Amino acid sequence: MTMTELYSTEEFERKYTYSGSDLGARWTREKTIFRLWAPTATDVKINLSESGHPEAEDIIEQIEMTPDVNGSWIAI
C-alpha cells in the first residue's frame, strides 16, 4: 500500500483526522506550546538554533515531542 492509499482509507481518517486549530507554535509569556500533525512519525524533535537556518550547525536546544491526540505531537 502506498502512502497516498494509506491516507485515503476511512480507518486512517477516522483515527487521525485532527480538527484542532492549534497546529504550529503558540507563544505566551509563560510558555510556548508546539503542536504538529505527523500521524506516521515514530519520533519527533524540535531543533532550536541560533540562526534559524537549517544548514547551519548551531543548534542550541533539541526538544522531544510526545504523541498526542489524532496523530498530533506536542511539546510544552
HTML snippet that shows the backbone in 3Dmol.js (N, CA, C, O; Angstrom):
<script src="https://3Dmol.org/build/3Dmol-min.js"></script>
<div id="view" style="width:600px;height:400px;position:relative"></div>
<script>
const pdb = `
ATOM      1  N   MET A   1       0.845  -1.171   0.000  1.00  0.00           N
ATOM      2  CA  MET A   1       0.000   0.000   0.000  1.00  0.00           C
ATOM      3  C   MET A   1       0.898   1.244   0.000  1.00  0.00           C
ATOM      4  O   MET A   1       1.853   1.327   0.772  1.00  0.00           O
ATOM      5  N   THR A   2       0.587   2.193  -0.857  1.00  0.00           N
ATOM      6  CA  THR A   2       1.352   3.442  -0.906  1.00  0.00           C
ATOM      7  C   THR A   2       0.869   4.384   0.192  1.00  0.00           C
ATOM      8  O   THR A   2      -0.193   4.173   0.777  1.00  0.00           O
ATOM      9  N   MET A   3       1.655   5.425   0.470  1.00  0.00           N
ATOM     10  CA  MET A   3       1.251   6.407   1.491  1.00  0.00           C
ATOM     11  C   MET A   3      -0.053   7.090   1.082  1.00  0.00           C
ATOM     12  O   MET A   3      -0.912   7.334   1.929  1.00  0.00           O
ATOM     13  N   THR A   4      -0.208   7.397  -0.187  1.00  0.00           N
ATOM     14  CA  THR A   4      -1.442   8.037  -0.655  1.00  0.00           C
ATOM     15  C   THR A   4      -2.639   7.145  -0.390  1.00  0.00           C
ATOM     16  O   THR A   4      -3.681   7.619   0.061  1.00  0.00           O
ATOM     17  N   GLU A   5      -2.497   5.854  -0.668  1.00  0.00           N
ATOM     18  CA  GLU A   5      -3.593   4.917  -0.406  1.00  0.00           C
ATOM     19  C   GLU A   5      -3.879   4.810   1.098  1.00  0.00           C
ATOM     20  O   GLU A   5      -5.037   4.717   1.506  1.00  0.00           O
ATOM     21  N   LEU A   6      -2.832   4.823   1.909  1.00  0.00           N
ATOM     22  CA  LEU A   6      -2.997   4.748   3.359  1.00  0.00           C
ATOM     23  C   LEU A   6      -3.775   5.947   3.886  1.00  0.00           C
ATOM     24  O   LEU A   6      -4.716   5.785   4.663  1.00  0.00           O
ATOM     25  N   TYR A   7      -3.385   7.154   3.463  1.00  0.00           N
ATOM     26  CA  TYR A   7      -4.056   8.369   3.931  1.00  0.00           C
ATOM     27  C   TYR A   7      -5.509   8.437   3.479  1.00  0.00           C
ATOM     28  O   TYR A   7      -6.305   9.158   4.081  1.00  0.00           O
ATOM     29  N   SER A   8      -5.863   7.712   2.444  1.00  0.00           N
ATOM     30  CA  SER A   8      -7.212   7.794   1.880  1.00  0.00           C
ATOM     31  C   SER A   8      -8.179   6.772   2.467  1.00  0.00           C
ATOM     32  O   SER A   8      -9.334   6.718   2.042  1.00  0.00           O
ATOM     33  N   THR A   9      -7.756   5.980   3.406  1.00  0.00           N
ATOM     34  CA  THR A   9      -8.658   4.969   3.962  1.00  0.00           C
ATOM     35  C   THR A   9      -9.569   5.582   5.018  1.00  0.00           C
ATOM     36  O   THR A   9      -9.192   6.534   5.700  1.00  0.00           O
ATOM     37  N   GLU A  10     -10.755   5.034   5.145  1.00  0.00           N
ATOM     38  CA  GLU A  10     -11.697   5.507   6.168  1.00  0.00           C
ATOM     39  C   GLU A  10     -11.131   5.296   7.568  1.00  0.00           C
ATOM     40  O   GLU A  10     -11.305   6.139   8.448  1.00  0.00           O
ATOM     41  N   GLU A  11     -10.456   4.175   7.770  1.00  0.00           N
ATOM     42  CA  GLU A  11      -9.879   3.878   9.076  1.00  0.00           C
ATOM     43  C   GLU A  11      -8.845   4.940   9.476  1.00  0.00           C
ATOM     44  O   GLU A  11      -8.846   5.422  10.609  1.00  0.00           O
ATOM     45  N   PHE A  12      -7.962   5.297   8.531  1.00  0.00           N
ATOM     46  CA  PHE A  12      -6.951   6.310   8.805  1.00  0.00           C
ATOM     47  C   PHE A  12      -7.610   7.648   9.124  1.00  0.00           C
ATOM     48  O   PHE A  12      -7.241   8.308  10.094  1.00  0.00           O
ATOM     49  N   GLU A  13      -8.569   8.042   8.323  1.00  0.00           N
ATOM     50  CA  GLU A  13      -9.253   9.320   8.534  1.00  0.00           C
ATOM     51  C   GLU A  13      -9.995   9.338   9.872  1.00  0.00           C
ATOM     52  O   GLU A  13     -10.000  10.357  10.563  1.00  0.00           O
ATOM     53  N   ARG A  14     -10.608   8.245  10.231  1.00  0.00           N
ATOM     54  CA  ARG A  14     -11.340   8.160  11.491  1.00  0.00           C
ATOM     55  C   ARG A  14     -10.377   8.282  12.682  1.00  0.00           C
ATOM     56  O   ARG A  14     -10.679   8.951  13.670  1.00  0.00           O
ATOM     57  N   LYS A  15      -9.240   7.638  12.575  1.00  0.00           N
ATOM     58  CA  LYS A  15      -8.289   7.607  13.679  1.00  0.00           C
ATOM     59  C   LYS A  15      -7.424   8.866  13.763  1.00  0.00           C
ATOM     60  O   LYS A  15      -7.059   9.284  14.862  1.00  0.00           O
ATOM     61  N   TYR A  16      -7.089   9.478  12.622  1.00  0.00           N
ATOM     62  CA  TYR A  16      -6.075  10.536  12.619  1.00  0.00           C
ATOM     63  C   TYR A  16      -6.537  11.908  12.143  1.00  0.00           C
ATOM     64  O   TYR A  16      -5.708  12.808  12.013  1.00  0.00           O
ATOM     65  N   THR A  17      -7.818  12.103  11.880  1.00  0.00           N
ATOM     66  CA  THR A  17      -8.248  13.446  11.491  1.00  0.00           C
ATOM     67  C   THR A  17      -8.132  14.360  12.694  1.00  0.00           C
ATOM     68  O   THR A  17      -8.735  14.115  13.738  1.00  0.00           O
ATOM     69  N   TYR A  18      -7.355  15.411  12.537  1.00  0.00           N
ATOM     70  CA  TYR A  18      -7.153  16.373  13.621  1.00  0.00           C
ATOM     71  C   TYR A  18      -7.899  17.645  13.256  1.00  0.00           C
ATOM     72  O   TYR A  18      -7.609  18.267  12.233  1.00  0.00           O
ATOM     73  N   SER A  19      -8.851  18.031  14.079  1.00  0.00           N
ATOM     74  CA  SER A  19      -9.686  19.189  13.761  1.00  0.00           C
ATOM     75  C   SER A  19      -9.372  20.403  14.631  1.00  0.00           C
ATOM     76  O   SER A  19     -10.090  21.403  14.587  1.00  0.00           O
ATOM     77  N   GLY A  20      -8.314  20.320  15.411  1.00  0.00           N
ATOM     78  CA  GLY A  20      -7.928  21.452  16.251  1.00  0.00           C
ATOM     79  C   GLY A  20      -7.414  22.610  15.411  1.00  0.00           C
ATOM     80  O   GLY A  20      -7.059  22.441  14.244  1.00  0.00           O
ATOM     81  N   SER A  21      -7.379  23.774  16.015  1.00  0.00           N
ATOM     82  CA  SER A  21      -6.881  24.964  15.305  1.00  0.00           C
ATOM     83  C   SER A  21      -5.586  25.462  15.953  1.00  0.00           C
ATOM     84  O   SER A  21      -5.275  26.651  15.888  1.00  0.00           O
ATOM     85  N   ASP A  22      -4.841  24.559  16.572  1.00  0.00           N
ATOM     86  CA  ASP A  22      -3.660  24.963  17.322  1.00  0.00           C
ATOM     87  C   ASP A  22      -2.356  24.353  16.820  1.00  0.00           C
ATOM     88  O   ASP A  22      -1.415  24.191  17.597  1.00  0.00           O
ATOM     89  N   LEU A  23      -2.283  24.010  15.530  1.00  0.00           N
ATOM     90  CA  LEU A  23      -1.038  23.484  14.984  1.00  0.00           C
ATOM     91  C   LEU A  23      -0.028  24.622  14.838  1.00  0.00           C
ATOM     92  O   LEU A  23      -0.395  25.761  14.550  1.00  0.00           O
ATOM     93  N   GLY A  24       1.238  24.298  15.041  1.00  0.00           N
ATOM     94  CA  GLY A  24       2.291  25.301  14.974  1.00  0.00           C
ATOM     95  C   GLY A  24       2.765  25.661  16.367  1.00  0.00           C
ATOM     96  O   GLY A  24       2.627  24.875  17.305  1.00  0.00           O
ATOM     97  N   ALA A  25       3.324  26.857  16.496  1.00  0.00           N
ATOM     98  CA  ALA A  25       3.818  27.334  17.792  1.00  0.00           C
ATOM     99  C   ALA A  25       2.859  28.367  18.345  1.00  0.00           C
ATOM    100  O   ALA A  25       2.441  29.284  17.637  1.00  0.00           O
ATOM    101  N   ARG A  26       2.515  28.216  19.603  1.00  0.00           N
ATOM    102  CA  ARG A  26       1.632  29.171  20.297  1.00  0.00           C
ATOM    103  C   ARG A  26       2.401  29.710  21.492  1.00  0.00           C
ATOM    104  O   ARG A  26       2.720  28.975  22.426  1.00  0.00           O
ATOM    105  N   TRP A  27       2.692  30.996  21.449  1.00  0.00           N
ATOM    106  CA  TRP A  27       3.532  31.643  22.445  1.00  0.00           C
ATOM    107  C   TRP A  27       2.708  32.448  23.434  1.00  0.00           C
ATOM    108  O   TRP A  27       1.777  33.158  23.052  1.00  0.00           O
ATOM    109  N   THR A  28       3.059  32.330  24.708  1.00  0.00           N
ATOM    110  CA  THR A  28       2.568  33.233  25.757  1.00  0.00           C
ATOM    111  C   THR A  28       3.792  33.631  26.574  1.00  0.00           C
ATOM    112  O   THR A  28       4.880  33.095  26.365  1.00  0.00           O
ATOM    113  N   ARG A  29       3.619  34.559  27.494  1.00  0.00           N
ATOM    114  CA  ARG A  29       4.750  34.963  28.349  1.00  0.00           C
ATOM    115  C   ARG A  29       5.249  33.806  29.206  1.00  0.00           C
ATOM    116  O   ARG A  29       6.427  33.749  29.560  1.00  0.00           O
ATOM    117  N   GLU A  30       4.349  32.887  29.536  1.00  0.00           N
ATOM    118  CA  GLU A  30       4.706  31.774  30.421  1.00  0.00           C
ATOM    119  C   GLU A  30       5.369  30.606  29.693  1.00  0.00           C
ATOM    120  O   GLU A  30       6.246  29.944  30.248  1.00  0.00           O
ATOM    121  N   LYS A  31       4.947  30.351  28.444  1.00  0.00           N
ATOM    122  CA  LYS A  31       5.470  29.175  27.743  1.00  0.00           C
ATOM    123  C   LYS A  31       5.151  29.248  26.251  1.00  0.00           C
ATOM    124  O   LYS A  31       4.327  30.049  25.809  1.00  0.00           O
ATOM    125  N   THR A  32       5.812  28.406  25.509  1.00  0.00           N
ATOM    126  CA  THR A  32       5.493  28.205  24.099  1.00  0.00           C
ATOM    127  C   THR A  32       5.071  26.752  23.946  1.00  0.00           C
ATOM    128  O   THR A  32       5.751  25.848  24.431  1.00  0.00           O
ATOM    129  N   ILE A  33       3.955  26.530  23.276  1.00  0.00           N
ATOM    130  CA  ILE A  33       3.463  25.175  23.011  1.00  0.00           C
ATOM    131  C   ILE A  33       3.605  24.908  21.522  1.00  0.00           C
ATOM    132  O   ILE A  33       3.122  25.683  20.697  1.00  0.00           O
ATOM    133  N   PHE A  34       4.265  23.814  21.181  1.00  0.00           N
ATOM    134  CA  PHE A  34       4.422  23.403  19.793  1.00  0.00           C
ATOM    135  C   PHE A  34       3.514  22.209  19.545  1.00  0.00           C
ATOM    136  O   PHE A  34       3.487  21.269  20.340  1.00  0.00           O
ATOM    137  N   ARG A  35       2.771  22.243  18.444  1.00  0.00           N
ATOM    138  CA  ARG A  35       1.959  21.088  18.056  1.00  0.00           C
ATOM    139  C   ARG A  35       2.068  20.911  16.544  1.00  0.00           C
ATOM    140  O   ARG A  35       1.978  21.874  15.782  1.00  0.00           O
ATOM    141  N   LEU A  36       2.261  19.676  16.130  1.00  0.00           N
ATOM    142  CA  LEU A  36       2.249  19.371  14.703  1.00  0.00           C
ATOM    143  C   LEU A  36       1.482  18.090  14.463  1.00  0.00           C
ATOM    144  O   LEU A  36       1.277  17.289  15.375  1.00  0.00           O
ATOM    145  N   TRP A  37       1.061  17.907  13.229  1.00  0.00           N
ATOM    146  CA  TRP A  37       0.319  16.705  12.840  1.00  0.00           C
ATOM    147  C   TRP A  37       1.247  15.841  12.016  1.00  0.00           C
ATOM    148  O   TRP A  37       1.635  16.224  10.912  1.00  0.00           O
ATOM    149  N   ALA A  38       1.608  14.686  12.533  1.00  0.00           N
ATOM    150  CA  ALA A  38       2.503  13.755  11.859  1.00  0.00           C
ATOM    151  C   ALA A  38       2.133  12.342  12.276  1.00  0.00           C
ATOM    152  O   ALA A  38       2.872  11.710  13.030  1.00  0.00           O
ATOM    153  N   PRO A  39       0.995  11.833  11.797  1.00  0.00           N
ATOM    154  CA  PRO A  39       0.479  10.551  12.295  1.00  0.00           C
ATOM    155  C   PRO A  39       1.339   9.338  11.977  1.00  0.00           C
ATOM    156  O   PRO A  39       1.199   8.310  12.641  1.00  0.00           O
ATOM    157  N   THR A  40       2.211   9.415  11.000  1.00  0.00           N
ATOM    158  CA  THR A  40       3.039   8.253  10.683  1.00  0.00           C
ATOM    159  C   THR A  40       4.425   8.340  11.316  1.00  0.00           C
ATOM    160  O   THR A  40       5.233   7.426  11.148  1.00  0.00           O
ATOM    161  N   ALA A  41       4.717   9.421  12.040  1.00  0.00           N
ATOM    162  CA  ALA A  41       6.025   9.586  12.680  1.00  0.00           C
ATOM    163  C   ALA A  41       6.161   8.648  13.871  1.00  0.00           C
ATOM    164  O   ALA A  41       5.174   8.301  14.519  1.00  0.00           O
ATOM    165  N   THR A  42       7.368   8.253  14.143  1.00  0.00           N
ATOM    166  CA  THR A  42       7.647   7.434  15.319  1.00  0.00           C
ATOM    167  C   THR A  42       8.461   8.209  16.349  1.00  0.00           C
ATOM    168  O   THR A  42       8.581   7.781  17.497  1.00  0.00           O
ATOM    169  N   ASP A  43       9.022   9.354  15.940  1.00  0.00           N
ATOM    170  CA  ASP A  43       9.846  10.174  16.816  1.00  0.00           C
ATOM    171  C   ASP A  43       9.878  11.578  16.218  1.00  0.00           C
ATOM    172  O   ASP A  43      10.106  11.736  15.019  1.00  0.00           O
ATOM    173  N   VAL A  44       9.651  12.597  17.046  1.00  0.00           N
ATOM    174  CA  VAL A  44       9.676  13.977  16.559  1.00  0.00           C
ATOM    175  C   VAL A  44      10.481  14.826  17.533  1.00  0.00           C
ATOM    176  O   VAL A  44      10.296  14.745  18.747  1.00  0.00           O
ATOM    177  N   LYS A  45      11.378  15.644  16.983  1.00  0.00           N
ATOM    178  CA  LYS A  45      12.183  16.554  17.786  1.00  0.00           C
ATOM    179  C   LYS A  45      12.147  17.934  17.142  1.00  0.00           C
ATOM    180  O   LYS A  45      12.088  18.060  15.919  1.00  0.00           O
ATOM    181  N   ILE A  46      12.183  18.956  17.973  1.00  0.00           N
ATOM    182  CA  ILE A  46      12.283  20.331  17.514  1.00  0.00           C
ATOM    183  C   ILE A  46      13.723  20.771  17.733  1.00  0.00           C
ATOM    184  O   ILE A  46      14.257  20.642  18.834  1.00  0.00           O
ATOM    185  N   ASN A  47      14.347  21.288  16.689  1.00  0.00           N
ATOM    186  CA  ASN A  47      15.692  21.826  16.818  1.00  0.00           C
ATOM    187  C   ASN A  47      15.621  23.338  16.902  1.00  0.00           C
ATOM    188  O   ASN A  47      15.179  23.995  15.959  1.00  0.00           O
ATOM    189  N   LEU A  48      16.052  23.893  18.021  1.00  0.00           N
ATOM    190  CA  LEU A  48      16.139  25.344  18.166  1.00  0.00           C
ATOM    191  C   LEU A  48      17.582  25.735  17.880  1.00  0.00           C
ATOM    192  O   LEU A  48      18.513  25.206  18.488  1.00  0.00           O
ATOM    193  N   SER A  49      17.756  26.667  16.950  1.00  0.00           N
ATOM    194  CA  SER A  49      19.107  27.047  16.563  1.00  0.00           C
ATOM    195  C   SER A  49      19.323  28.542  16.724  1.00  0.00           C
ATOM    196  O   SER A  49      18.377  29.326  16.787  1.00  0.00           O
ATOM    197  N   GLU A  50      20.574  28.905  16.789  1.00  0.00           N
ATOM    198  CA  GLU A  50      20.949  30.308  16.938  1.00  0.00           C
ATOM    199  C   GLU A  50      20.517  31.114  15.719  1.00  0.00           C
ATOM    200  O   GLU A  50      19.967  32.205  15.868  1.00  0.00           O
ATOM    201  N   SER A  51      20.754  30.600  14.523  1.00  0.00           N
ATOM    202  CA  SER A  51      20.496  31.367  13.297  1.00  0.00           C
ATOM    203  C   SER A  51      19.114  31.131  12.701  1.00  0.00           C
ATOM    204  O   SER A  51      18.567  32.013  12.040  1.00  0.00           O
ATOM    205  N   GLY A  52      18.548  29.952  12.927  1.00  0.00           N
ATOM    206  CA  GLY A  52      17.278  29.612  12.296  1.00  0.00           C
ATOM    207  C   GLY A  52      17.428  29.034  10.904  1.00  0.00           C
ATOM    208  O   GLY A  52      16.428  28.744  10.249  1.00  0.00           O
ATOM    209  N   HIS A  53      18.653  28.862  10.439  1.00  0.00           N
ATOM    210  CA  HIS A  53      18.903  28.291   9.118  1.00  0.00           C
ATOM    211  C   HIS A  53      19.135  26.789   9.241  1.00  0.00           C
ATOM    212  O   HIS A  53      19.971  26.357  10.036  1.00  0.00           O
ATOM    213  N   PRO A  54      18.399  25.977   8.454  1.00  0.00           N
ATOM    214  CA  PRO A  54      18.535  24.520   8.597  1.00  0.00           C
ATOM    215  C   PRO A  54      19.922  23.999   8.236  1.00  0.00           C
ATOM    216  O   PRO A  54      20.320  22.940   8.720  1.00  0.00           O
ATOM    217  N   GLU A  55      20.666  24.717   7.399  1.00  0.00           N
ATOM    218  CA  GLU A  55      22.003  24.242   7.001  1.00  0.00           C
ATOM    219  C   GLU A  55      23.058  24.534   8.059  1.00  0.00           C
ATOM    220  O   GLU A  55      24.091  23.866   8.106  1.00  0.00           O
ATOM    221  N   ALA A  56      22.808  25.519   8.902  1.00  0.00           N
ATOM    222  CA  ALA A  56      23.788  25.903   9.916  1.00  0.00           C
ATOM    223  C   ALA A  56      23.867  24.846  11.004  1.00  0.00           C
ATOM    224  O   ALA A  56      22.878  24.192  11.333  1.00  0.00           O
ATOM    225  N   GLU A  57      25.045  24.694  11.547  1.00  0.00           N
ATOM    226  CA  GLU A  57      25.251  23.729  12.631  1.00  0.00           C
ATOM    227  C   GLU A  57      25.337  24.478  13.956  1.00  0.00           C
ATOM    228  O   GLU A  57      26.361  24.456  14.639  1.00  0.00           O
ATOM    229  N   ASP A  58      24.219  25.150  14.306  1.00  0.00           N
ATOM    230  CA  ASP A  58      24.221  25.968  15.513  1.00  0.00           C
ATOM    231  C   ASP A  58      23.007  25.688  16.394  1.00  0.00           C
ATOM    232  O   ASP A  58      22.392  26.605  16.940  1.00  0.00           O
ATOM    233  N   ILE A  59      22.673  24.404  16.522  1.00  0.00           N
ATOM    234  CA  ILE A  59      21.552  24.007  17.381  1.00  0.00           C
ATOM    235  C   ILE A  59      21.902  24.313  18.830  1.00  0.00           C
ATOM    236  O   ILE A  59      22.960  23.918  19.322  1.00  0.00           O
ATOM    237  N   ILE A  60      20.999  25.023  19.512  1.00  0.00           N
ATOM    238  CA  ILE A  60      21.235  25.341  20.916  1.00  0.00           C
ATOM    239  C   ILE A  60      20.396  24.476  21.856  1.00  0.00           C
ATOM    240  O   ILE A  60      20.712  24.337  23.038  1.00  0.00           O
ATOM    241  N   GLU A  61      19.324  23.898  21.315  1.00  0.00           N
ATOM    242  CA  GLU A  61      18.491  23.003  22.126  1.00  0.00           C
ATOM    243  C   GLU A  61      17.672  22.099  21.211  1.00  0.00           C
ATOM    244  O   GLU A  61      17.235  22.510  20.135  1.00  0.00           O
ATOM    245  N   GLN A  62      17.476  20.876  21.654  1.00  0.00           N
ATOM    246  CA  GLN A  62      16.624  19.929  20.935  1.00  0.00           C
ATOM    247  C   GLN A  62      15.523  19.490  21.896  1.00  0.00           C
ATOM    248  O   GLN A  62      15.796  19.031  23.005  1.00  0.00           O
ATOM    249  N   ILE A  63      14.275  19.637  21.453  1.00  0.00           N
ATOM    250  CA  ILE A  63      13.126  19.334  22.309  1.00  0.00           C
ATOM    251  C   ILE A  63      12.394  18.120  21.758  1.00  0.00           C
ATOM    252  O   ILE A  63      11.998  18.099  20.593  1.00  0.00           O
ATOM    253  N   GLU A  64      12.219  17.113  22.601  1.00  0.00           N
ATOM    254  CA  GLU A  64      11.461  15.919  22.221  1.00  0.00           C
ATOM    255  C   GLU A  64       9.969  16.238  22.257  1.00  0.00           C
ATOM    256  O   GLU A  64       9.490  16.854  23.208  1.00  0.00           O
ATOM    257  N   MET A  65       9.247  15.830  21.244  1.00  0.00           N
ATOM    258  CA  MET A  65       7.793  15.977  21.243  1.00  0.00           C
ATOM    259  C   MET A  65       7.185  14.638  21.648  1.00  0.00           C
ATOM    260  O   MET A  65       7.787  13.585  21.440  1.00  0.00           O
ATOM    261  N   THR A  66       5.997  14.686  22.222  1.00  0.00           N
ATOM    262  CA  THR A  66       5.319  13.459  22.620  1.00  0.00           C
ATOM    263  C   THR A  66       4.049  13.286  21.798  1.00  0.00           C
ATOM    264  O   THR A  66       3.393  14.271  21.458  1.00  0.00           O
ATOM    265  N   PRO A  67       3.694  12.037  21.472  1.00  0.00           N
ATOM    266  CA  PRO A  67       2.468  11.804  20.715  1.00  0.00           C
ATOM    267  C   PRO A  67       1.259  12.272  21.511  1.00  0.00           C
ATOM    268  O   PRO A  67       1.216  12.138  22.734  1.00  0.00           O
ATOM    269  N   ASP A  68       0.282  12.818  20.808  1.00  0.00           N
ATOM    270  CA  ASP A  68      -0.925  13.316  21.456  1.00  0.00           C
ATOM    271  C   ASP A  68      -2.124  12.849  20.636  1.00  0.00           C
ATOM    272  O   ASP A  68      -2.052  11.798  19.999  1.00  0.00           O
ATOM    273  N   VAL A  69      -3.184  13.573  20.634  1.00  0.00           N
ATOM    274  CA  VAL A  69      -4.446  13.140  20.027  1.00  0.00           C
ATOM    275  C   VAL A  69      -4.412  13.158  18.509  1.00  0.00           C
ATOM    276  O   VAL A  69      -3.810  14.041  17.898  1.00  0.00           O
ATOM    277  N   ASN A  70      -5.070  12.167  17.904  1.00  0.00           N
ATOM    278  CA  ASN A  70      -5.324  12.080  16.467  1.00  0.00           C
ATOM    279  C   ASN A  70      -4.088  12.268  15.600  1.00  0.00           C
ATOM    280  O   ASN A  70      -4.148  12.935  14.567  1.00  0.00           O
ATOM    281  N   GLY A  71      -2.977  11.689  16.009  1.00  0.00           N
ATOM    282  CA  GLY A  71      -1.776  11.753  15.199  1.00  0.00           C
ATOM    283  C   GLY A  71      -0.973  13.043  15.365  1.00  0.00           C
ATOM    284  O   GLY A  71      -0.015  13.285  14.631  1.00  0.00           O
ATOM    285  N   SER A  72      -1.370  13.863  16.329  1.00  0.00           N
ATOM    286  CA  SER A  72      -0.618  15.088  16.574  1.00  0.00           C
ATOM    287  C   SER A  72       0.473  14.815  17.602  1.00  0.00           C
ATOM    288  O   SER A  72       0.417  13.839  18.349  1.00  0.00           O
ATOM    289  N   TRP A  73       1.461  15.697  17.622  1.00  0.00           N
ATOM    290  CA  TRP A  73       2.562  15.639  18.575  1.00  0.00           C
ATOM    291  C   TRP A  73       2.626  16.974  19.280  1.00  0.00           C
ATOM    292  O   TRP A  73       2.279  18.000  18.695  1.00  0.00           O
ATOM    293  N   ILE A  74       3.072  16.977  20.553  1.00  0.00           N
ATOM    294  CA  ILE A  74       3.077  18.209  21.326  1.00  0.00           C
ATOM    295  C   ILE A  74       4.368  18.313  22.154  1.00  0.00           C
ATOM    296  O   ILE A  74       4.925  17.315  22.611  1.00  0.00           O
ATOM    297  N   ALA A  75       4.815  19.562  22.324  1.00  0.00           N
ATOM    298  CA  ALA A  75       5.921  19.864  23.243  1.00  0.00           C
ATOM    299  C   ALA A  75       5.565  21.160  23.944  1.00  0.00           C
ATOM    300  O   ALA A  75       5.157  22.134  23.312  1.00  0.00           O
ATOM    301  N   ILE A  76       5.724  21.160  25.251  1.00  0.00           N
ATOM    302  CA  ILE A  76       5.385  22.335  26.061  1.00  0.00           C
ATOM    303  C   ILE A  76       6.641  22.819  26.769  1.00  0.00           C
ATOM    304  O   ILE A  76       6.593  23.802  27.509  1.00  0.00           O
TER     305      ILE A  76
END
`;
const viewer = $3Dmol.createViewer("view");
viewer.addModel(pdb, "pdb");
viewer.setStyle({}, {cartoon: {color: "spectrum"}});
viewer.zoomTo();
viewer.render();
</script>
